[in-house]
Amino acid sequence: MKKILVHLEADAQASVFDQITAYDAGVDQVMAYGGVRLDEVTG
């Protein structure tokens, strides 16, 4: 099974460092989105 990380970031651009760290931790795919507000995220 593939490990996918959805990276939601409040900053305008999602952090490349965070994405590299995720790959180093064994994630197969990172889907990064910047400019996300807290009220746009649900559980």
Biopython code that builds the backbone (N, CA, C, O; Angstrom):
import numpy as np
from Bio.PDB.StructureBuilder import StructureBuilder

atoms = [
    (1, "MET", "N", (0.834, -1.168, 0.000)),
    (1, "MET", "CA", (0.000, 0.000, 0.000)),
    (1, "MET", "C", (0.889, 1.245, 0.000)),
    (1, "MET", "O", (1.861, 1.317, 0.752)),
    (2, "LYS", "N", (0.559, 2.206, -0.829)),
    (2, "LYS", "CA", (1.303, 3.463, -0.909)),
    (2, "LYS", "C", (0.928, 4.382, 0.253)),
    (2, "LYS", "O", (-0.215, 4.392, 0.711)),
    (3, "LYS", "N", (1.910, 5.149, 0.718)),
    (3, "LYS", "CA", (1.676, 6.141, 1.774)),
    (3, "LYS", "C", (1.613, 7.516, 1.128)),
    (3, "LYS", "O", (2.573, 7.958, 0.496)),
    (4, "ILE", "N", (0.472, 8.196, 1.288)),
    (4, "ILE", "CA", (0.252, 9.512, 0.701)),
    (4, "ILE", "C", (0.071, 10.520, 1.830)),
    (4, "ILE", "O", (-0.703, 10.287, 2.759)),
    (5, "LEU", "N", (0.785, 11.635, 1.749)),
    (5, "LEU", "CA", (0.663, 12.707, 2.725)),
    (5, "LEU", "C", (0.024, 13.915, 2.051)),
    (5, "LEU", "O", (0.508, 14.381, 1.019)),
    (6, "VAL", "N", (-1.051, 14.419, 2.624)),
    (6, "VAL", "CA", (-1.661, 15.661, 2.159)),
    (6, "VAL", "C", (-1.123, 16.771, 3.054)),
    (6, "VAL", "O", (-1.435, 16.827, 4.243)),
    (7, "HIS", "N", (-0.322, 17.644, 2.482)),
    (7, "HIS", "CA", (0.366, 18.711, 3.204)),
    (7, "HIS", "C", (-0.417, 20.011, 3.001)),
    (7, "HIS", "O", (-0.408, 20.587, 1.914)),
    (8, "LEU", "N", (-1.089, 20.462, 4.055)),
    (8, "LEU", "CA", (-1.853, 21.706, 4.019)),
    (8, "LEU", "C", (-1.072, 22.770, 4.764)),
    (8, "LEU", "O", (-0.667, 22.556, 5.907)),
    (9, "GLU", "N", (-0.857, 23.908, 4.135)),
    (9, "GLU", "CA", (-0.011, 24.954, 4.687)),
    (9, "GLU", "C", (-0.754, 26.287, 4.669)),
    (9, "GLU", "O", (-1.376, 26.640, 3.667)),
    (10, "ALA", "N", (-0.690, 27.019, 5.768)),
    (10, "ALA", "CA", (-1.329, 28.336, 5.840)),
    (10, "ALA", "C", (-0.537, 29.383, 5.051)),
    (10, "ALA", "O", (-1.120, 30.345, 4.551)),
    (11, "ASP", "N", (0.776, 29.210, 4.934)),
    (11, "ASP", "CA", (1.587, 30.144, 4.150)),
    (11, "ASP", "C", (1.191, 30.052, 2.676)),
    (11, "ASP", "O", (0.588, 29.068, 2.247)),
    (12, "ALA", "N", (1.532, 31.074, 1.914)),
    (12, "ALA", "CA", (1.157, 31.107, 0.493)),
    (12, "ALA", "C", (1.731, 29.918, -0.280)),
    (12, "ALA", "O", (1.084, 29.393, -1.186)),
    (13, "GLN", "N", (2.942, 29.496, 0.079)),
    (13, "GLN", "CA", (3.596, 28.363, -0.571)),
    (13, "GLN", "C", (3.846, 27.270, 0.457)),
    (13, "GLN", "O", (4.277, 27.545, 1.577)),
    (14, "ALA", "N", (3.576, 26.049, 0.076)),
    (14, "ALA", "CA", (3.853, 24.919, 0.970)),
    (14, "ALA", "C", (5.367, 24.748, 1.096)),
    (14, "ALA", "O", (6.097, 24.908, 0.118)),
    (15, "SER", "N", (5.827, 24.428, 2.285)),
    (15, "SER", "CA", (7.251, 24.322, 2.580)),
    (15, "SER", "C", (7.891, 23.126, 1.868)),
    (15, "SER", "O", (7.467, 21.984, 2.043)),
    (16, "VAL", "N", (8.909, 23.408, 1.069)),
    (16, "VAL", "CA", (9.649, 22.343, 0.394)),
    (16, "VAL", "C", (10.394, 21.494, 1.423)),
    (16, "VAL", "O", (10.491, 20.277, 1.269)),
    (17, "PHE", "N", (10.917, 22.127, 2.466)),
    (17, "PHE", "CA", (11.612, 21.385, 3.526)),
    (17, "PHE", "C", (10.683, 20.335, 4.146)),
    (17, "PHE", "O", (11.100, 19.198, 4.365)),
    (18, "ASP", "N", (9.440, 20.702, 4.427)),
    (18, "ASP", "CA", (8.485, 19.752, 5.003)),
    (18, "ASP", "C", (8.225, 18.585, 4.055)),
    (18, "ASP", "O", (8.077, 17.446, 4.497)),
    (19, "GLN", "N", (8.169, 18.862, 2.769)),
    (19, "GLN", "CA", (7.936, 17.799, 1.786)),
    (19, "GLN", "C", (9.127, 16.851, 1.704)),
    (19, "GLN", "O", (8.948, 15.635, 1.627)),
    (20, "ILE", "N", (10.337, 17.399, 1.720)),
    (20, "ILE", "CA", (11.541, 16.558, 1.692)),
    (20, "ILE", "C", (11.609, 15.700, 2.946)),
    (20, "ILE", "O", (11.966, 14.524, 2.876)),
    (21, "THR", "N", (11.268, 16.281, 4.093)),
    (21, "THR", "CA", (11.256, 15.525, 5.352)),
    (21, "THR", "C", (10.265, 14.367, 5.271)),
    (21, "THR", "O", (10.549, 13.276, 5.765)),
    (22, "ALA", "N", (9.118, 14.591, 4.662)),
    (22, "ALA", "CA", (8.114, 13.532, 4.513)),
    (22, "ALA", "C", (8.647, 12.395, 3.649)),
    (22, "ALA", "O", (8.459, 11.226, 3.986)),
    (23, "TYR", "N", (9.307, 12.719, 2.545)),
    (23, "TYR", "CA", (9.899, 11.678, 1.695)),
    (23, "TYR", "C", (10.984, 10.916, 2.454)),
    (23, "TYR", "O", (11.076, 9.694, 2.347)),
    (24, "ASP", "N", (11.797, 11.631, 3.214)),
    (24, "ASP", "CA", (12.837, 10.976, 4.018)),
    (24, "ASP", "C", (12.232, 10.033, 5.055)),
    (24, "ASP", "O", (12.859, 9.045, 5.436)),
    (25, "ALA", "N", (11.011, 10.336, 5.513)),
    (25, "ALA", "CA", (10.330, 9.506, 6.515)),
    (25, "ALA", "C", (9.628, 8.303, 5.887)),
    (25, "ALA", "O", (9.079, 7.467, 6.605)),
    (26, "GLY", "N", (9.640, 8.204, 4.552)),
    (26, "GLY", "CA", (9.083, 7.027, 3.909)),
    (26, "GLY", "C", (7.767, 7.221, 3.180)),
    (26, "GLY", "O", (7.155, 6.244, 2.747)),
    (27, "VAL", "N", (7.318, 8.460, 3.034)),
    (27, "VAL", "CA", (6.080, 8.723, 2.298)),
    (27, "VAL", "C", (6.346, 8.506, 0.812)),
    (27, "VAL", "O", (7.411, 8.875, 0.317)),
    (28, "ASP", "N", (5.393, 7.913, 0.094)),
    (28, "ASP", "CA", (5.545, 7.668, -1.341)),
    (28, "ASP", "C", (5.140, 8.865, -2.194)),
    (28, "ASP", "O", (5.715, 9.091, -3.259)),
    (29, "GLN", "N", (4.164, 9.623, -1.739)),
    (29, "GLN", "CA", (3.662, 10.762, -2.517)),
    (29, "GLN", "C", (3.240, 11.879, -1.575)),
    (29, "GLN", "O", (2.616, 11.620, -0.545)),
    (30, "VAL", "N", (3.579, 13.130, -1.922)),
    (30, "VAL", "CA", (3.149, 14.296, -1.155)),
    (30, "VAL", "C", (2.272, 15.152, -2.046)),
    (30, "VAL", "O", (2.654, 15.494, -3.166)),
    (31, "MET", "N", (1.103, 15.494, -1.549)),
    (31, "MET", "CA", (0.209, 16.423, -2.238)),
    (31, "MET", "C", (0.193, 17.695, -1.394)),
    (31, "MET", "O", (-0.400, 17.718, -0.316)),
    (32, "ALA", "N", (0.847, 18.758, -1.882)),
    (32, "ALA", "CA", (1.046, 19.970, -1.098)),
    (32, "ALA", "C", (0.142, 21.097, -1.587)),
    (32, "ALA", "O", (0.023, 21.341, -2.788)),
    (33, "TYR", "N", (-0.486, 21.773, -0.642)),
    (33, "TYR", "CA", (-1.374, 22.902, -0.939)),
    (33, "TYR", "C", (-1.032, 24.059, -0.015)),
    (33, "TYR", "O", (-1.013, 23.893, 1.204)),
    (34, "GLY", "N", (-0.763, 25.222, -0.577)),
    (34, "GLY", "CA", (-0.482, 26.414, 0.197)),
    (34, "GLY", "C", (-1.675, 27.339, 0.228)),
    (34, "GLY", "O", (-2.605, 27.196, -0.566)),
    (35, "GLY", "N", (-1.647, 28.307, 1.163)),
    (35, "GLY", "CA", (-2.716, 29.285, 1.259)),
    (35, "GLY", "C", (-4.021, 28.735, 1.800)),
    (35, "GLY", "O", (-5.094, 29.239, 1.468)),
    (36, "VAL", "N", (-3.942, 27.703, 2.633)),
    (36, "VAL", "CA", (-5.132, 27.055, 3.176)),
    (36, "VAL", "C", (-5.493, 27.716, 4.511)),
    (36, "VAL", "O", (-4.644, 27.857, 5.392)),
    (37, "ARG", "N", (-6.746, 28.116, 4.649)),
    (37, "ARG", "CA", (-7.230, 28.706, 5.911)),
    (37, "ARG", "C", (-7.817, 27.603, 6.786)),
    (37, "ARG", "O", (-8.309, 26.590, 6.290)),
    (38, "LEU", "N", (-7.756, 27.824, 8.101)),
    (38, "LEU", "CA", (-8.238, 26.840, 9.053)),
    (38, "LEU", "C", (-9.711, 26.504, 8.835)),
    (38, "LEU", "O", (-10.106, 25.350, 8.995)),
    (39, "ASP", "N", (-10.519, 27.479, 8.479)),
    (39, "ASP", "CA", (-11.955, 27.219, 8.278)),
    (39, "ASP", "C", (-12.238, 26.409, 7.013)),
    (39, "ASP", "O", (-13.372, 25.979, 6.802)),
    (40, "GLU", "N", (-11.221, 26.193, 6.164)),
    (40, "GLU", "CA", (-11.379, 25.386, 4.962)),
    (40, "GLU", "C", (-11.064, 23.907, 5.193)),
    (40, "GLU", "O", (-11.269, 23.079, 4.305)),
    (41, "VAL", "N", (-10.564, 23.577, 6.390)),
    (41, "VAL", "CA", (-10.131, 22.209, 6.694)),
    (41, "VAL", "C", (-11.139, 21.547, 7.619)),
    (41, "VAL", "O", (-11.542, 22.125, 8.629)),
    (42, "THR", "N", (-11.543, 20.334, 7.270)),
    (42, "THR", "CA", (-12.441, 19.561, 8.132)),
    (42, "THR", "C", (-11.758, 18.258, 8.512)),
    (42, "THR", "O", (-10.794, 17.841, 7.870)),
    (43, "GLY", "N", (-12.260, 17.623, 9.552)),
    (43, "GLY", "CA", (-11.687, 16.365, 10.030)),
    (43, "GLY", "C", (-11.916, 15.218, 9.100)),
    (43, "GLY", "O", (-11.486, 14.099, 9.381)),
]
sb = StructureBuilder()
sb.init_structure("model")
sb.init_model(0)
sb.init_chain("A")
sb.init_seg("    ")
for serial, (resi, resn, name, xyz) in enumerate(atoms, 1):
    if name == "N":
        sb.init_residue(resn, " ", resi, " ")
    sb.init_atom(name, np.array(xyz, "f"), 0.0, 1.0, " ", f" {name:<3s}", serial, name[0])
structure = sb.get_structure()
